[in-house]
Amino acid sequence: MIRIDALWLAVEPIDMRAGTERLLARVVQVFGAAQSHHAYLFANARHTRIKLLIHDGFGVWCAARRLNQGRFVWPAVQAGATGAQLTQAQFDALVLGLPWQRLEDLRAITRI
């Protein structure tokens, strides 16, 4: 399979009609460069669709996912914020539609 060493989330929405070339240009614009074995995650404005761009060292892979109900949990666009790094657990939760930003808080039960 494809090795992924780092996962990055682009905060600003992108048009889901974008193909690999346009997504790659956005990666360079937002993150400075597309690093080998890094994956970059994008969402549309309504957060119902995501695209994942992976640079495997030889070329790029593009995958898409769409929710028929609900929305992906996505950070709000803030001034100066363009992207964030995700852990594998956060990525797994995000693509399932779970509250990935609160994973650390959910690991321990502190109130009954």
C-alpha positions as CSV (number, residue, x, y, z in Angstrom):
1,M,0.0,0.0,0.0
2,I,0.9,3.6,-0.1
3,R,3.0,4.8,2.9
4,I,1.8,8.0,4.5
5,D,4.2,9.6,7.1
6,A,2.2,12.8,7.7
7,L,-1.4,14.0,7.2
8,W,-2.3,17.6,6.6
9,L,-5.7,19.3,6.6
10,A,-6.3,22.4,4.4
11,V,-8.7,24.6,6.3
12,E,-10.1,26.7,3.4
13,P,-12.7,25.0,1.2
14,I,-12.0,24.0,-2.4
15,D,-14.2,23.4,-5.4
16,M,-14.7,19.6,-5.6
17,R,-14.4,19.8,-9.4
18,A,-10.7,20.3,-8.9
19,G,-8.5,17.5,-10.2
20,T,-5.1,16.3,-9.1
21,E,-3.2,19.2,-10.9
22,R,-5.3,21.9,-9.2
23,L,-5.2,20.2,-5.8
24,L,-1.4,19.8,-6.2
25,A,-1.2,23.5,-7.0
26,R,-3.2,24.3,-3.9
27,V,-0.9,22.1,-1.8
28,V,2.1,24.1,-3.0
29,Q,0.2,27.4,-2.3
30,V,-0.9,26.4,1.2
31,F,1.9,24.2,2.5
32,G,4.9,25.4,0.4
33,A,5.6,22.0,-1.3
34,A,4.1,18.6,-1.7
35,Q,6.4,16.3,0.3
36,S,6.9,12.6,-0.5
37,H,4.7,10.3,1.6
38,H,2.5,13.1,2.8
39,A,-1.3,13.3,2.4
40,Y,-3.3,16.5,2.0
41,L,-7.0,16.6,2.9
42,F,-9.5,19.2,1.4
43,A,-13.2,19.7,1.8
44,N,-15.9,21.6,0.0
45,A,-17.6,24.7,1.5
46,R,-20.5,22.6,3.0
47,H,-18.2,20.0,4.4
48,T,-20.1,17.1,2.8
49,R,-17.3,16.0,0.5
50,I,-13.6,15.6,1.0
51,K,-10.7,14.9,-1.3
52,L,-7.3,13.4,-0.3
53,L,-4.2,14.0,-2.3
54,I,-1.2,11.7,-1.6
55,H,2.3,12.1,-3.0
56,D,3.9,8.7,-2.9
57,G,7.4,9.8,-4.1
58,F,6.7,8.9,-7.8
59,G,3.4,10.6,-8.5
60,V,0.1,11.6,-6.8
61,W,-3.0,9.7,-5.8
62,C,-6.4,11.3,-5.4
63,A,-9.3,9.9,-3.4
64,A,-12.8,11.3,-2.7
65,R,-15.5,10.7,-0.1
66,R,-19.0,12.0,0.1
67,L,-21.5,12.0,2.9
68,N,-25.2,11.6,2.0
69,Q,-26.2,12.8,5.5
70,G,-24.5,15.1,7.9
71,R,-21.2,16.9,7.5
72,F,-17.5,16.2,8.1
73,V,-16.2,18.0,11.3
74,W,-14.0,20.7,9.9
75,P,-12.2,23.6,11.6
76,A,-13.5,27.1,11.0
77,V,-11.5,29.3,8.7
78,Q,-9.5,31.8,10.8
79,A,-7.3,34.7,9.7
80,G,-3.8,33.4,9.1
81,A,-4.7,29.7,9.5
82,T,-4.2,27.7,6.3
83,G,-3.6,24.1,7.4
84,A,-3.0,21.8,10.3
85,Q,-1.3,18.4,10.8
86,L,-3.4,15.5,11.8
87,T,-2.5,12.2,13.6
88,Q,-3.6,8.9,12.1
89,A,-6.3,8.6,14.8
90,Q,-7.6,12.1,14.1
91,F,-7.7,11.3,10.3
92,D,-9.6,8.1,11.0
93,A,-12.2,9.8,13.1
94,L,-12.5,12.7,10.6
95,V,-13.3,10.5,7.6
96,L,-16.0,8.7,9.7
97,G,-17.6,12.0,10.7
98,L,-16.6,11.8,14.4
99,P,-15.4,14.7,16.5
100,W,-11.7,14.2,15.8
101,Q,-10.7,17.5,17.4
102,R,-11.8,16.2,20.8
103,L,-10.1,12.7,20.7
104,E,-7.8,13.5,23.6
105,D,-10.7,14.7,25.8
106,L,-12.6,11.5,25.0
107,R,-9.8,9.1,26.1
108,A,-10.6,9.5,29.8
109,I,-13.9,9.6,31.7
110,T,-13.7,12.4,34.3
111,R,-17.4,12.8,35.3
112,I,-20.2,10.4,35.9
